Amino acid sequence: MSQITEVTQSPLFARQKKKLKKNQIKKLDDAIKTIMANPAIGTAKSGDLQGVQVYKYKIGNNLILLAYEVNETTLYLYTFGSHQNFYRELSKYLHQ
């Protein structure tokens, strides 16, 4: 696997990130750096979400899921959020 050289965020991801507090953005950035260091760290999804990987991390007591895809040297960030309706919203966003 080659090194990640570019990170692209979806418009949905950018909108969600704007609403976060500074400490939450720092945790999110740390999670992204972890993914960049080891792109295979996330859980690969199958079926409707084939090709998408989900990395789980914590902010306080909350488990946050971060959906991404790696294509050669580019990391595509789709969305993040709590588990509630996460996969349904992700599927809806990817297939619109």
C-alpha positions in Angstrom: 0.0 0.0 0.0 1.4 3.4 -1.0 1.6 6.4 1.2 -1.5 8.8 1.4 -0.5 12.1 -0.2 -3.9 13.8 -0.6 -7.0 14.0 1.6 -10.4 15.0 0.1 -13.5 15.6 2.2 -17.0 15.4 1.0 -19.3 18.4 1.3 -21.2 16.5 4.0 -18.0 15.9 6.0 -17.1 19.6 5.7 -20.5 20.8 6.9 -20.4 18.4 9.9 -16.9 19.4 10.8 -17.9 23.1 11.0 -20.3 22.3 13.8 -17.7 20.7 16.1 -16.0 22.3 19.1 -12.2 22.8 19.0 -11.4 19.7 21.2 -13.7 17.6 19.0 -11.9 18.8 15.8 -8.6 17.9 17.4 -9.8 14.3 18.1 -11.2 14.1 14.5 -7.8 15.3 13.1 -6.0 12.7 15.3 -8.3 10.0 13.9 -7.5 11.1 10.3 -3.8 11.1 11.0 -4.1 7.5 12.3 -5.9 6.5 9.1 -3.3 8.2 7.0 -0.5 6.3 8.8 -2.3 2.9 8.4 -5.2 3.1 5.8 -6.2 -0.5 6.5 -7.0 0.2 10.1 -10.8 0.6 9.5 -13.4 -2.1 9.1 -14.2 -2.8 5.4 -17.9 -2.8 4.7 -19.7 -5.1 2.3 -22.9 -5.1 0.3 -24.4 -1.7 -0.3 -21.3 0.1 1.2 -18.6 -2.0 -0.5 -15.3 -0.2 -0.8 -16.0 2.0 2.2 -14.1 1.5 5.5 -15.2 2.7 8.9 -12.8 3.7 11.7 -14.1 4.0 15.2 -12.7 6.4 17.8 -13.9 8.0 21.1 -14.6 11.6 22.1 -15.2 11.4 25.8 -17.7 8.6 26.3 -19.1 8.7 22.8 -18.1 6.3 20.1 -17.7 8.1 16.8 -17.6 6.3 13.4 -15.6 7.8 10.5 -16.4 6.6 7.0 -13.6 6.8 4.4 -12.3 5.2 1.2 -8.7 4.9 0.0 -8.0 5.2 -3.7 -4.3 4.8 -4.5 -2.8 7.8 -2.8 -6.0 9.7 -2.0 -8.0 9.4 1.2 -11.7 10.3 0.7 -13.5 11.3 3.9 -17.3 10.8 3.6 -18.9 11.4 6.9 -18.6 10.8 10.7 -21.0 10.6 13.6 -22.5 8.4 16.3 -23.8 4.9 15.4 -27.5 5.9 15.4 -28.6 5.8 11.8 -25.0 6.2 10.6 -25.0 3.4 8.0 -28.5 4.4 6.7 -27.4 8.0 6.2 -24.1 7.0 4.7 -25.8 4.7 2.2 -28.3 7.4 1.3 -25.5 9.9 0.8 -23.4 7.6 -1.4 -26.3 6.5 -3.6 -28.1 9.8 -4.2 
